[in-house]
Amino acid sequence: MAFVRACGLSELEDDTPRRVELDGTPVAVVRSEGEVFAINDICSHANVSLSEGEVEDCSIECWLHGSSFDLRTGKPSGLPATRPVPVYPVKIEGDDVLVSVTQES
């Protein structure tokens, strides 16, 4: 699993998503409830950026139609979205937030 630097931990505000692109993949990096999560930044329902939505209780809400996704699992918690979005492993090294968007073969 290849980890790449997404951002600095000090750059993240609680419950405020930060959009980054890693190896061509749009990712929303979020610090919520004391943990850092990385979730695909594209809503599985409407193809819009999740990082423009609100974060609450370890969920990110799509700003367009209101679907929420669990930051830990990517699973939607309500309609209209029915498909999960990918989540990615995160490691913290010093002030660096490292994310792996590669799939193991």
Secondary structure as UniProt FT lines:
FT   STRAND          4..8
FT   HELIX           9..11
FT   STRAND          18..22
FT   TURN            23..24
FT   STRAND          25..32
FT   TURN            33..34
FT   STRAND          35..40
FT   TURN            44..46
FT   HELIX           50..52
FT   STRAND          55..56
FT   TURN            57..58
FT   STRAND          59..61
FT   TURN            63..65
FT   STRAND          68..70
FT   TURN            71..73
FT   TURN            79..80
FT   STRAND          87..88
FT   STRAND          90..93
FT   TURN            94..95
FT   STRAND          96..99
//
